[in-house]
Structure formats: structure tokens, C-alpha cells
Amino acid sequence: MEKLHNIKGIFFDLGGTLIYPPSGSWMFSELAYRYFPKERLQEPGPQAAMSRASRELDGHHLLHTVEEEYEQFYGYYKAVAKALPELGLTGDDLRIVTEDKVYNKADNYRMFDSTLDTLEAVRGRYRLGIISDTWPSIVPLLEYLGILKYFDCATFSFELGAFKPDRRMYEDALAKMGLPAENTVFVDDSARNLYGAQEAGINPVLIRAMPGIGPTEGIPDIDRISGILGLLDV
């Protein structure tokens, strides 16, 4: 695999790149599955409800506080519960699920094994940034995990009210990093997002740490985040 040259800055995605959910879902934690059984969520009614609720979340994504995030996710779980009336979920049940989603850092998120070692290896050699579709609770989560300190800048979707591959995400990230696009690289687990970065002039790298992600023609790929070291002059 050819090395990337003249790189001075690295942008990282978060979910599927540096961190992952032990439950296998970003929307339903292990606790949430006690209230919303996995097999029931696969039924057509709940599937349709989740799609509608997700569109509602996406349409109101410009957020400023964790409290606003809480209200958004409470509405999401309420919509899904409405599609499963036989579960008999109460308002108190939905509040428990929502509080777990928004505030439970210890149980709902994990770093990949090589995350810390990789950040240590590139810190000081490159400027480091984040480009992530995420929510206000990400900031206290990154502080809890002890990795926020590694980054010089961050572009979060909830701050712009836009998601990758919207060009605004990459332009904001480049402006904050203060480097020409051709001197940067972006590691993400979505080919769609990487094509957007590529259109903005950023060098794309696909990470395949999560199950089901196949290679993408024209984009170098790595199996784990430490693989980025083999592409750079570290």
C-alpha cells in the first residue's frame, strides 16, 4: 500500500473508527434492549417507526445542550414504543432508556484496542482533528475516555446542523485545522463520507474495524486505526 506524503493533519471519525458500542447499536444500548427486545425491533411496524423517528432527529439536529439531546431521544424512544403498544412501556421506562443513552458513558461506549496507542503515536507529529456526526453528549464522553486532549480541533454535526458528506462539515474542519486540504487525511468507516472528503480535497482512508464494511475502489483501507501509521511517516 502506497504511503501518503506531505500529510500534516489527520482528521478522525469517531464511531466505528476510534470508539464502538458494545451493544452493536448506536441507538439501543444493552439496557435499552431490555425494554425494546431486539427481535421485536426487527418487525415492520417498529422498523417504520424508527425510520420516521430518525428523520425527525435528523431534521432537528442543530443543538446546543445535552438537555436538548435528551428531549430529542426521548421523542425517538416514545415513537418506537408507540409502534409496540403491547410492551406497555411507561413514561418512566422511556426516561430510564433515554437517560442511559445520553448519560451512561461507562457501559455504552468502548475504545478500540489500538485507539490510545495510535493517538499517542501521532500526537505532536501531526495536527489532529475530529469530523463526526454526533450529539452534545460526545464532549463529556471523550473527556471521560481521556482522548479529547489529543485533538487540536473538532467538527461536530450538531454544531452545524449538517451531516457528512455535506461539504460544510469538511470546510469547517479545514478552517479549524488551518491546513490546505491536500495536506490532510480523513479516516472514516463510510465510503460515502470519504467521497465527500475527497471532493473537498482531503485524502480519504477507509477503516474496516466494524463488521460488514468491504473495500472501496480508489480509497486505501485499513483494518484497525493503528493501520494509519503504516500510511504515514511516523
Backbone bond lengths (Angstrom), bond angles and torsions (degrees), N, CA, C in turn:
res aa  C-N    CA-C-N  psi(-1)  N-CA   C-N-CA  omega(-1)  CA-C   N-CA-C  phi
1 M - - - 1.458 - - 1.532 109.65 -
2 E 1.322 117.38 130.27 1.453 121.48 -177.09 1.526 110.85 -69.25
3 K 1.324 114.88 142.96 1.452 120.17 176.77 1.525 110.40 -76.32
4 L 1.324 115.76 155.31 1.455 122.60 173.22 1.525 108.15 -94.23
5 H 1.320 116.05 129.48 1.459 120.31 -175.12 1.529 111.06 -110.11
6 N 1.311 115.33 157.02 1.469 123.28 177.56 1.527 112.71 60.61
7 I 1.313 116.16 28.64 1.461 120.60 176.84 1.529 108.98 -85.37
8 K 1.324 115.32 130.40 1.464 121.35 179.73 1.530 112.39 -121.84
9 G 1.338 115.82 -12.57 1.460 119.52 -179.39 1.512 111.55 -143.42
10 I 1.328 116.10 143.32 1.467 122.09 179.67 1.513 109.40 -122.90
11 F 1.324 115.97 125.70 1.460 121.97 171.96 1.526 108.62 -100.92
12 F 1.319 115.93 134.43 1.457 121.39 177.20 1.522 110.13 -115.87
13 D 1.309 116.29 136.99 1.459 121.68 160.31 1.528 106.29 -71.54
14 L 1.327 117.05 168.81 1.464 120.11 177.98 1.528 111.62 -106.24
15 G 1.338 117.00 -70.46 1.454 120.43 -176.45 1.515 112.80 -66.56
16 G 1.333 116.67 124.12 1.448 121.40 -178.28 1.512 112.75 85.60
17 T 1.333 116.24 -4.25 1.465 121.76 -179.64 1.522 110.91 -118.36
18 L 1.331 115.72 -56.71 1.466 120.84 178.52 1.523 112.47 -108.22
19 I 1.332 116.90 -29.99 1.460 121.33 -177.91 1.527 110.00 -133.45
20 Y 1.344 115.45 164.06 1.461 120.22 178.82 1.534 109.22 -151.06
21 P 1.346 117.70 159.65 1.458 121.39 178.24 1.526 110.83 -92.31
22 P 1.330 119.32 124.42 1.471 120.59 179.28 1.525 113.03 -57.89
23 S 1.327 117.47 -28.49 1.464 120.78 -179.18 1.522 112.25 -73.58
24 G 1.335 116.87 -15.80 1.457 120.83 -175.09 1.512 113.36 88.20
25 S 1.326 117.59 -1.84 1.464 122.11 -178.50 1.519 109.54 -134.42
26 W 1.344 115.31 138.64 1.463 119.75 175.47 1.522 111.64 -79.50
27 M 1.312 117.16 -18.33 1.466 120.88 -175.39 1.525 113.26 -100.68
28 F 1.312 116.93 -26.91 1.466 120.64 -176.37 1.532 109.76 -126.68
29 S 1.326 115.56 113.70 1.462 121.15 176.69 1.524 109.28 -78.81
30 E 1.325 116.03 176.02 1.461 119.52 175.93 1.528 110.32 -60.80
31 L 1.328 116.80 -38.77 1.465 119.19 176.71 1.529 110.54 -63.95
32 A 1.319 116.93 -43.58 1.466 120.32 -179.33 1.520 111.46 -59.65
33 Y 1.336 116.58 -35.39 1.461 119.80 179.92 1.536 112.40 -67.54
34 R 1.304 117.85 -18.34 1.469 119.76 174.30 1.525 110.58 -69.58
35 Y 1.303 116.49 -28.55 1.465 121.59 179.35 1.526 111.74 -95.24
36 F 1.332 115.61 -34.03 1.464 121.82 179.39 1.531 107.62 -118.18
37 P 1.321 119.38 88.67 1.474 121.04 -177.85 1.527 112.12 -56.20
38 K 1.315 116.09 137.30 1.460 121.11 -176.45 1.524 112.50 -53.64
39 E 1.330 115.51 -44.11 1.469 118.42 -175.94 1.523 111.95 -64.92
40 R 1.326 116.75 -31.51 1.461 119.95 179.21 1.526 111.03 -73.39
41 L 1.306 116.28 -32.93 1.462 119.87 -179.79 1.527 112.31 -69.07
42 Q 1.339 117.00 -16.70 1.463 120.79 178.95 1.523 112.52 -82.38
43 E 1.328 117.79 -8.44 1.460 121.27 -178.87 1.531 110.90 -72.31
44 P 1.336 117.83 154.53 1.473 120.84 -175.85 1.533 114.27 -56.69
45 G 1.336 117.18 -42.66 1.456 119.34 -178.85 1.520 113.25 -60.46
46 P 1.328 118.46 -55.10 1.460 119.82 176.94 1.518 113.42 -61.22
47 Q 1.348 117.23 -36.08 1.461 119.51 178.03 1.530 111.02 -60.55
48 A 1.328 115.70 -44.38 1.464 119.55 178.79 1.529 110.78 -65.46
49 A 1.316 116.31 -39.94 1.467 120.30 178.90 1.517 111.20 -63.69
50 M 1.338 117.19 -40.90 1.459 120.23 178.74 1.525 111.26 -65.26
51 S 1.323 116.60 -37.65 1.469 119.75 178.25 1.524 110.82 -63.97
52 R 1.336 116.18 -44.82 1.471 119.52 178.75 1.522 110.86 -64.53
53 A 1.323 116.09 -43.28 1.459 120.28 -178.43 1.528 111.04 -66.23
54 S 1.313 117.16 -35.62 1.467 120.81 177.64 1.518 110.80 -66.45
55 R 1.326 116.81 -39.82 1.467 119.70 177.26 1.525 110.42 -63.77
56 E 1.319 116.20 -36.21 1.463 120.36 177.21 1.528 110.22 -64.72
57 L 1.310 116.75 -43.14 1.461 120.38 176.57 1.531 110.91 -60.06
58 D 1.328 115.61 -46.64 1.459 119.96 -177.64 1.522 112.02 -64.10
59 G 1.320 116.26 -32.11 1.461 120.78 -178.03 1.514 114.09 -78.34
60 H 1.326 117.19 -9.85 1.469 121.64 -179.70 1.528 108.84 -133.24
61 H 1.323 115.37 55.99 1.468 119.57 -169.52 1.530 113.62 -98.54
62 L 1.320 118.23 -9.47 1.459 119.76 178.34 1.526 108.12 -77.57
63 L 1.326 115.88 103.93 1.462 121.58 -171.90 1.525 110.59 -126.82
64 H 1.336 114.91 157.81 1.454 119.87 -178.80 1.522 113.52 -123.44
65 T 1.325 117.64 -22.09 1.460 120.09 -174.35 1.519 111.51 -136.66
66 V 1.320 115.20 159.78 1.461 121.19 174.65 1.518 110.03 -65.66
67 E 1.315 117.04 -30.86 1.474 120.78 178.38 1.525 110.71 -63.92
68 E 1.316 117.05 -39.08 1.469 120.20 175.95 1.527 110.27 -64.73
69 E 1.301 116.04 -39.90 1.467 120.50 176.41 1.527 110.76 -59.85
70 Y 1.327 116.20 -44.13 1.469 121.22 179.16 1.522 110.22 -55.89
71 E 1.325 116.81 -47.56 1.466 120.44 -178.82 1.521 111.02 -62.22
72 Q 1.326 117.06 -38.46 1.460 120.79 179.29 1.527 111.08 -63.40
73 F 1.331 116.35 -45.79 1.458 118.98 -177.37 1.529 112.22 -74.50
74 Y 1.306 117.32 -30.66 1.462 118.95 173.98 1.528 109.32 -59.94
75 G 1.331 116.01 -43.16 1.459 119.82 176.86 1.511 112.66 -62.76
76 Y 1.321 116.88 -36.80 1.466 121.30 178.44 1.525 110.22 -62.52
77 Y 1.332 116.92 -52.22 1.464 119.99 -177.31 1.528 111.33 -67.42
78 K 1.305 117.03 -31.57 1.464 120.53 177.02 1.522 110.50 -64.22
79 A 1.340 116.59 -40.94 1.469 120.89 179.13 1.519 111.08 -65.56
80 V 1.331 116.97 -40.57 1.469 120.10 178.97 1.520 110.47 -68.17
81 A 1.338 117.24 -40.42 1.465 120.89 178.92 1.529 111.23 -63.04
82 K 1.321 116.77 -33.51 1.463 120.64 179.23 1.526 111.45 -63.82
83 A 1.324 116.08 -29.03 1.466 120.58 178.52 1.522 111.87 -80.73
84 L 1.341 116.52 -8.01 1.461 121.44 179.39 1.536 109.41 -129.94
85 P 1.331 117.14 61.68 1.470 120.05 -174.00 1.530 113.33 -61.68
86 E 1.327 116.67 -27.46 1.460 120.09 -177.83 1.532 112.25 -67.24
87 L 1.332 117.61 -15.60 1.464 119.94 176.42 1.526 111.51 -73.36
88 G 1.306 116.31 -21.62 1.460 120.57 176.69 1.515 114.51 64.95
89 L 1.318 117.62 33.18 1.457 120.72 -177.83 1.530 110.77 -71.07
90 T 1.309 115.85 134.65 1.469 122.17 -178.45 1.528 110.08 -98.49
91 G 1.324 114.70 171.81 1.448 119.87 175.41 1.515 111.97 -59.46
92 D 1.320 116.44 -38.07 1.463 120.44 177.36 1.535 111.06 -64.12
93 D 1.333 116.41 -39.86 1.463 119.92 177.39 1.530 110.76 -60.58
94 L 1.328 115.78 -44.74 1.464 120.13 -178.08 1.520 111.22 -67.38
95 R 1.317 117.19 -33.78 1.464 120.04 176.82 1.529 110.95 -66.87
96 I 1.326 116.92 -37.89 1.469 120.54 177.22 1.531 110.31 -62.72
97 V 1.323 115.94 -45.83 1.470 120.70 179.72 1.523 110.56 -63.29
98 T 1.330 116.76 -43.27 1.461 120.99 -177.87 1.524 111.37 -67.66
99 E 1.310 116.82 -43.11 1.468 120.05 178.54 1.526 111.06 -61.55
100 D 1.326 115.94 -38.63 1.460 120.07 177.75 1.524 110.22 -64.18
101 K 1.324 116.59 -43.84 1.470 120.78 -179.08 1.522 111.53 -61.67
102 V 1.300 116.95 -44.43 1.462 121.42 -171.17 1.527 113.18 -85.99
103 Y 1.329 116.53 -34.80 1.460 118.96 -169.51 1.535 115.54 -112.97
104 N 1.325 118.45 -15.98 1.465 119.99 -175.06 1.527 110.91 -85.67
105 K 1.310 116.13 94.96 1.460 121.01 -177.82 1.528 111.68 -82.56
106 A 1.328 116.47 -38.49 1.463 121.01 -171.07 1.526 112.96 -66.15
107 D 1.340 117.44 -35.26 1.468 120.19 -172.61 1.521 114.41 -99.12
108 N 1.325 117.29 -21.34 1.461 119.25 -167.52 1.522 115.23 -102.22
109 Y 1.329 117.49 -6.64 1.460 119.62 -177.18 1.524 110.43 -140.51
110 R 1.321 115.03 145.29 1.454 121.55 176.48 1.530 108.88 -136.86
111 M 1.327 115.69 150.71 1.456 120.21 170.64 1.521 109.11 -89.35
112 F 1.329 116.44 144.72 1.454 119.71 171.21 1.529 108.77 -62.87
113 D 1.328 116.27 153.80 1.463 121.43 -173.54 1.528 113.50 -54.60
114 S 1.331 117.02 -36.33 1.463 119.19 -174.38 1.526 113.75 -97.47
115 T 1.331 117.55 7.64 1.464 119.63 -176.43 1.526 112.18 -60.59
116 L 1.318 117.53 -55.26 1.459 120.56 -176.07 1.528 112.01 -63.46
117 D 1.312 117.74 -45.16 1.460 120.91 -179.61 1.529 111.18 -60.77
118 T 1.331 116.25 -38.49 1.462 120.05 -179.78 1.516 111.10 -68.34
119 L 1.324 117.20 -44.78 1.467 120.38 178.58 1.525 110.87 -62.39
120 E 1.318 116.58 -38.51 1.459 120.34 177.06 1.530 110.93 -63.17
121 A 1.327 116.22 -39.03 1.461 120.78 -176.22 1.529 112.52 -68.57
122 V 1.337 117.05 -33.24 1.474 119.79 -175.66 1.527 112.72 -97.81
123 R 1.334 117.34 -15.55 1.465 119.41 -179.36 1.532 110.04 -63.47
124 G 1.324 115.77 132.14 1.456 120.64 -179.71 1.510 113.63 90.41
125 R 1.317 116.90 -24.81 1.471 121.20 177.44 1.527 111.39 -91.26
126 Y 1.326 115.52 -30.96 1.459 122.04 -178.43 1.526 108.97 -134.76
127 R 1.330 115.82 155.32 1.457 118.99 166.92 1.522 107.22 -76.59
128 L 1.312 117.76 140.07 1.466 122.05 -175.15 1.515 110.62 -120.20
129 G 1.329 115.21 136.23 1.455 120.86 179.62 1.511 111.89 -140.16
130 I 1.315 115.43 166.51 1.465 123.49 177.85 1.522 108.68 -118.43
131 I 1.323 116.45 138.24 1.470 122.56 167.63 1.521 105.68 -129.01
132 S 1.334 117.33 108.95 1.458 119.12 -171.03 1.525 112.34 -143.95
133 D 1.328 115.22 138.31 1.464 122.09 168.10 1.522 106.69 -83.11
134 T 1.313 117.19 109.38 1.452 119.37 -170.82 1.517 111.03 -160.60
135 W 1.335 116.29 -169.41 1.454 123.94 -171.00 1.521 110.76 -128.40
136 P 1.339 118.36 165.37 1.472 120.23 -176.82 1.524 114.85 -55.40
137 S 1.320 118.13 -28.44 1.471 120.32 -179.43 1.519 112.77 -67.99
138 I 1.352 117.34 -7.75 1.455 119.66 -179.86 1.527 111.66 -65.62
139 V 1.321 117.53 -31.80 1.465 120.02 -176.71 1.529 111.04 -66.19
140 P 1.344 119.37 -53.46 1.468 117.73 175.23 1.519 113.36 -62.61
141 L 1.338 118.38 -28.97 1.467 120.08 176.86 1.525 111.03 -65.36
142 L 1.331 117.15 -46.57 1.458 120.31 -179.85 1.525 111.27 -65.27
143 E 1.329 116.26 -33.95 1.465 119.53 175.29 1.525 109.95 -66.66
144 Y 1.324 116.78 -42.26 1.463 121.57 178.76 1.529 110.91 -61.63
145 L 1.329 116.88 -41.56 1.461 121.20 -179.53 1.532 112.21 -74.33
146 G 1.319 116.25 -15.43 1.455 120.76 178.17 1.506 114.80 80.79
147 I 1.349 118.44 23.55 1.462 119.48 -177.48 1.525 113.83 -116.10
148 L 1.320 118.73 -6.73 1.459 119.70 179.71 1.531 110.82 -61.37
149 K 1.298 116.68 -32.24 1.469 121.91 -176.84 1.524 113.38 -64.10
150 Y 1.323 117.41 -18.19 1.456 120.43 -178.03 1.531 113.12 -78.00
151 F 1.324 117.37 -16.31 1.460 120.12 -168.81 1.526 112.62 -102.82
152 D 1.330 113.95 138.71 1.462 121.43 177.51 1.525 111.88 -84.08
153 C 1.324 117.47 -24.87 1.466 120.91 -178.01 1.525 109.44 -159.59
154 A 1.315 115.48 163.38 1.474 120.43 179.64 1.516 110.03 -149.55
155 T 1.314 115.44 138.35 1.460 123.05 172.34 1.515 107.60 -117.37
156 F 1.329 115.80 114.34 1.453 122.37 -178.97 1.530 109.16 -112.14
157 S 1.313 116.35 137.27 1.463 121.05 -176.89 1.522 112.87 -59.03
158 F 1.339 117.43 -37.66 1.465 119.07 -176.33 1.525 111.91 -66.28
159 E 1.336 117.92 -21.65 1.462 120.90 178.65 1.523 111.98 -77.80
160 L 1.329 116.59 -27.52 1.465 121.33 -179.14 1.521 112.69 -102.15
161 G 1.337 116.67 -17.71 1.456 119.47 -173.92 1.517 111.36 69.02
162 A 1.332 116.30 28.19 1.465 122.15 -179.27 1.518 108.55 -140.56
163 F 1.333 115.11 154.42 1.463 121.52 -179.46 1.524 110.34 -117.49
164 K 1.333 116.65 152.80 1.461 119.58 167.63 1.531 108.51 -57.68
165 P 1.322 119.57 142.27 1.456 128.37 6.88 1.523 115.16 -94.52
166 D 1.329 118.62 29.18 1.464 120.87 175.29 1.536 109.02 -54.36
167 R 1.302 116.53 129.60 1.463 121.19 -175.27 1.529 112.70 -59.14
168 R 1.340 116.47 -26.91 1.462 119.52 179.81 1.523 112.00 -59.95
169 M 1.325 117.21 -32.37 1.459 120.45 179.15 1.533 111.15 -62.26
170 Y 1.312 116.73 -43.93 1.462 121.15 -176.91 1.535 110.82 -76.13
171 E 1.319 116.56 -37.35 1.466 119.64 178.78 1.520 110.64 -65.49
172 D 1.324 116.46 -40.49 1.460 120.34 177.33 1.519 110.36 -63.01
173 A 1.320 116.88 -44.38 1.459 121.60 -179.21 1.528 111.21 -62.85
174 L 1.326 116.95 -43.93 1.462 120.15 -179.55 1.521 111.27 -66.78
175 A 1.323 116.92 -39.01 1.463 120.03 178.64 1.520 110.89 -62.81
176 K 1.333 116.78 -40.79 1.461 120.70 179.73 1.531 111.97 -69.78
177 M 1.327 116.64 -37.09 1.458 119.66 -178.85 1.523 111.65 -76.45
178 G 1.333 116.86 -29.29 1.454 120.75 177.22 1.513 114.78 72.05
179 L 1.327 116.25 31.69 1.463 121.26 178.65 1.526 109.82 -126.81
180 P 1.340 117.45 151.43 1.465 119.55 172.45 1.528 110.00 -61.66
181 A 1.310 116.84 145.38 1.466 121.23 -176.81 1.524 111.96 -56.02
182 E 1.340 116.80 -38.45 1.465 119.71 -176.29 1.527 112.63 -68.07
183 N 1.305 117.18 -14.38 1.471 121.06 177.52 1.523 112.48 -96.86
184 T 1.330 116.52 14.38 1.463 120.54 -179.49 1.525 110.93 -126.64
185 V 1.323 114.66 161.21 1.461 121.87 176.66 1.522 107.52 -133.87
186 F 1.332 116.50 147.42 1.459 121.73 178.78 1.513 109.00 -125.16
187 V 1.335 116.84 126.71 1.468 123.49 178.46 1.523 108.35 -105.95
188 D 1.331 116.22 121.56 1.466 121.46 -176.92 1.520 108.10 -148.25
189 D 1.337 116.61 157.98 1.466 120.15 -179.83 1.521 112.83 -97.07
190 S 1.339 117.69 9.67 1.460 121.68 -179.70 1.516 110.51 -121.70
191 A 1.323 116.32 121.13 1.462 120.34 178.18 1.523 110.86 -61.34
192 R 1.323 116.63 -36.91 1.469 120.84 179.48 1.530 110.69 -59.75
193 N 1.314 116.31 -44.35 1.459 120.13 179.04 1.520 111.62 -67.03
194 L 1.317 115.97 -34.97 1.460 120.15 -178.87 1.521 111.67 -72.31
195 Y 1.325 117.05 -34.55 1.461 118.95 174.68 1.527 110.25 -63.08
196 G 1.339 116.27 -37.60 1.451 119.92 176.64 1.515 111.66 -63.26
197 A 1.333 116.58 -41.51 1.460 120.93 177.79 1.524 110.27 -64.76
198 Q 1.318 115.69 -40.35 1.464 120.98 -178.92 1.535 110.42 -63.14
199 E 1.318 116.56 -39.70 1.462 120.56 177.54 1.523 111.75 -63.95
200 A 1.346 115.69 -27.80 1.464 120.15 176.98 1.522 111.95 -85.20
201 G 1.337 117.34 1.43 1.453 121.64 176.54 1.512 115.28 94.34
202 I 1.341 117.60 2.21 1.462 122.82 -178.80 1.523 109.55 -85.91
203 N 1.318 116.92 139.82 1.468 121.07 177.11 1.529 109.93 -72.20
204 P 1.335 119.15 123.97 1.469 121.78 -177.14 1.527 113.04 -94.78
205 V 1.330 115.72 144.12 1.469 122.34 172.20 1.525 107.91 -136.01
206 L 1.311 117.00 124.43 1.459 122.42 179.29 1.527 110.08 -88.40
207 I 1.332 116.85 129.88 1.453 120.93 174.30 1.520 108.90 -104.82
208 R 1.328 116.27 134.92 1.468 121.91 -174.57 1.527 110.86 -117.29
209 A 1.328 115.41 42.18 1.464 120.36 -178.17 1.522 113.03 -75.39
210 M 1.331 117.42 -26.79 1.457 121.63 179.84 1.528 109.71 -91.50
211 P 1.332 117.66 150.39 1.468 120.76 -179.07 1.529 112.47 -60.82
212 G 1.320 115.41 146.80 1.458 121.23 171.02 1.510 115.99 85.87
213 I 1.326 118.80 5.23 1.460 120.71 -179.77 1.521 108.86 -97.78
214 G 1.331 115.83 117.29 1.451 120.58 -178.87 1.514 111.36 -97.52
215 P 1.335 116.99 170.07 1.463 120.83 178.90 1.518 111.38 -65.67
216 T 1.326 115.66 155.71 1.459 122.42 179.81 1.518 108.76 -125.15
217 E 1.310 116.62 126.20 1.459 121.37 -177.11 1.523 110.82 -59.61
218 G 1.305 115.33 132.19 1.456 120.35 175.36 1.511 114.95 87.49
219 I 1.338 117.48 -2.47 1.462 120.94 179.80 1.523 108.59 -125.50
220 P 1.336 118.55 123.62 1.470 119.85 177.03 1.514 110.28 -63.93
221 D 1.330 116.70 148.00 1.458 119.25 -178.68 1.514 111.51 -132.55
222 I 1.340 114.33 156.10 1.468 122.29 178.63 1.527 108.00 -132.10
223 D 1.320 116.61 154.11 1.461 120.94 -178.23 1.519 112.80 -86.67
224 R 1.313 116.85 -25.28 1.461 122.28 179.65 1.519 107.72 -149.61
225 I 1.328 116.25 165.07 1.459 118.91 -171.77 1.519 112.10 -64.15
226 S 1.310 118.81 -29.66 1.462 119.73 177.83 1.520 112.50 -62.98
227 G 1.333 116.87 -17.96 1.463 120.91 178.22 1.523 112.92 -62.51
228 I 1.338 117.34 -21.88 1.458 119.86 179.73 1.525 110.62 -64.27
229 L 1.322 116.71 -26.44 1.461 119.74 -179.58 1.524 112.08 -64.17
230 G 1.334 115.90 -32.41 1.448 119.95 179.15 1.521 113.78 -72.96
231 L 1.328 116.26 -15.69 1.464 120.90 179.48 1.525 112.44 -94.75
232 L 1.327 115.87 -11.65 1.463 120.41 -174.32 1.521 110.80 -116.70
233 D 1.308 114.65 169.45 1.460 120.88 176.91 1.525 108.81 -88.46
234 V 1.336 115.63 76.52 1.473 120.81 -179.30 1.525 109.10 -110.14
